[in-house]
Amino acid sequence: MSVSAAFSTFMHEAPQHAAAWTQAAAALAAASALDKKTGELAYIAVLAATGNLSGLAFHVLSAKAHGATRQEVLSAVLVGLPAAGAVVIGAVPAALETYDGQNQ
């Protein structure tokens, strides 16, 4: 799986910060009671709700690799609709295009 251009630049230009970030993310994932698929779907929901599409493709592909269906990814994107409003709709095309292999 590839990371976004921004994250790639971050890793290249600030390797110590990137290592610390990666270590923290791994520790948080290890502490979670969620299985990998559910965790990725939850993270997709958070990205969509906050309008942060930068990491969306990476996490959609990870969710798919852990068995998430296209409909589960779409549902994860839309789970925040009542709370976050229409901002989540902006994530629908990016998530589905990635899932369908059109944005890799």
N, C-alpha and C positions, 0 to 999 in steps of 0.2 A: 504494500500500500504506500502510496506517496503522500507526502505532507504538502500543505499549501506553500506557495512561494514565500509568504511572510514568515512561516515557521521555519522553513529551510534557511532563510536569511538569518533569522534569529539564532539558529543552531550554529551557523557558520561564523557569524560576527560576534556572538557572545556565548562561546562554548561552555564557560563555567556556569553562567546563568541557566543555559539550556539544560545542562546536566542536573543542576539543582531542581529545576522545574520538572524534569523527567522523573527524578527520584521522588519528589513530592507526589506527583500524579500516580506513580506506581504504588507508593505507600497508601494513598487514599483508596485506590482500586483494591488493594489487598485487604484493607480494613472493611470494605463493603460486604454486606450480606447478600448482595445481588449477584446473580450469575452474570457471565460476560454479556450475553445477548441482552438481558434486561437492563444491565448497566449502560450499555451502548444506546439502547432505545431511550432511556431516561436522559442521557447526555444529549442526544439528538433533540429531545423535547426542550431542554434548557437552551441549547444553541438557537433553536428556532424562536423561542419565546423572547430571547434577548436580542434577536436580530443579528447574531454573530454567525455569519455564514462561512467564515474563514476555515474553520475546522470541520464543517459539515460533511464534505465529501469523504474525508478520512474516516469519520465515525459511522457514516452510512455503510461504507465498504466493510468496516470492522463488524458492524451489526449483521450485515449480510453473510460474512464469513462465519459468524457464530450462529447462523440459522434463521435470522430474521427474514420474514417475507416482505415483499414489496408493500403489502397492505399494512403490515406492522410498522414499517418505516413511515408510511404516510400517516398512520394514526398517531405515531409518536410526534411527528411534526405538528399535527393539529391538536394535540392534547392541551396545549396552552391557549388555544383560541379564546375560551371564555375569560381567562385571566389576563392575557396579554393582548388580545384583540388581533387585528388584521396583520400585525407585524409577522405572525407565523406564516401567513399566506405567502409571503415572499420567499420562504424556504421550500415551498412545495416543488417548484420546478427544479431547483438545484438538487434536492434530495432524490427525486424520482429519476432525473437524468443520470445522476451518478449510479443509482441502483440499477438502472437499465443499461449501463455501460456506455452512455453517450458523453460522459464528462469525466474521463479518467486520464 
